[in-house]
Structures are given as C-alpha cells and as structure tokens.
Amino acid sequence: MPNPIPLPPISERAKLNFTKERARRLKYGGNDAYRVIRNEITDTSRWSIHYYIVIQRIEDGRFFADTYSVGATESQDERPWEYNEPNFTEVFPEEKVVIQYK
C-alpha cells in the first residue's frame, strides 16, 4: 500500500549529528537510546565493504539511515566512518510485497 502522506524531500528531513565514536558505539550495540533495525551490505570494492544502516530512536520511534564502509581484508585498517562523518537522515518505513517462486 502506498504511503498516503507525502514524504518531505531529503534536504528537509531531520538529521542526527553523531561523532564518529558515538556512531561506532551505536553500530556495535552500545547505545540504549537507539537500536539498529537494519545493517546490510550494499556493495563491495577491492578494499572496502559498503553498508547501509537504519536505526530507530527509542524515545519517539523515528527512523534514521546512513552509509559507512569497513576494510575488506585484515590488511585494510578502515573502521566505520573512518573517511567520512556520520550523516544520519530521517527515513520512513514502506511496506513492499515480494513474490517468490519455489
């Protein structure tokens, strides 16, 4: 079912300003104010694995998403948000139906 309320443009959506360290703690489950809803691999490159993460703020139930990458091998010293700042932007859940054939 389509969302009956028009969504605000991304530029007008709420943002969360986390430090890199706070975002990393949140990603690894060290935060009681937020919970991770989805943390999935979206792409890989020679040196990095790219992720899309969705979190939910417990206080009001709002959702926020960002992307980050980590080193693809033990030789790559790349932690989440190593080369960019956390930029969590509000997102809205949308139900989709998927048909599978077995």
N, C-alpha and C positions, 0 to 999 in steps of 0.2 A: 504494500500500500504506500503510495507516495506521501511524503511529508506534507500535511496540509498547511503548515506555517512556512512562509518563505524564509529561507536561511539568510542571515546577514552575509555580506561579502567578507572574504577572509581578512581584508585590510581593516574591517571594523569589529572583528571578533576579539574577545578578551584574550589577554596573554598572561603567562606566568613567567616571572623573572627569577629563575633559579641560578645559583652559582653552579659551576661545573661539578664541584664536590657534592653539593646538595642533590643535583640531578643524578649523579652516580649512586649516591646512597638510596635514592628513590628507586632507581632501576634494580638495585640488588635487594630491595625489600626493607630498607632501614628507615621507613617513614610511616607513622601512624595516621597522618592527615590525608594521605593519598594511597591508592592501591593501583597496581598495574593490571590493566584489563587485557591488553594485547601487546605482545612484543615479538614481532615476526621479521624474518629475513626477507628483504625486498630485492636485493641484488648482491652480487659479488664482483670483485675486481681482483687483479693479480695480488694486491697487497691488503685489501680490506674486505670485510663483510659488512654490508649496509642493512640497517634495521629501521623499522617503523614502530614506535611505541605509543600506546594510548594509555593514559592514566585517568583515574576518576578521583575527584576531590570528595572525600567522605562527607564533609560538612554540608554541602549542597547538592551533591550528585552530579555536578557538571564534569564534562569530559574534555581532555586536552591531549594533543598529539605533537610529536616531534620526530625527527630522524637523527640517527647517530651511526657511527661506524666503529669497528674494532679491528685490530690486526688479524689477518687471515692465517698467519702462521706463528709459531712460537718465537720466530725471529723478528716479528713486527711488534714494536713496542707502541701500540696505539690503544689507548683506553677510550671509553665512550666520551664524546665531546672533547676529544684531545685537540682537534684543529678548528673547532667552531664553538660558539656559545650556545647553550640550551635556549631553544626558542619554542616553547610550548604554546600552541594556539588552540583556542576552543574548537571542538568538533562536535558533531551531533550524530547520534546513532541512527542508522537507517536499516530497516529490515529488508532483506533480499531473499528471494526464493531461488533455490538451485535445484535443477532436475538432474538426477544421476541415472545412468542406465547400467544395469548389472546383468 
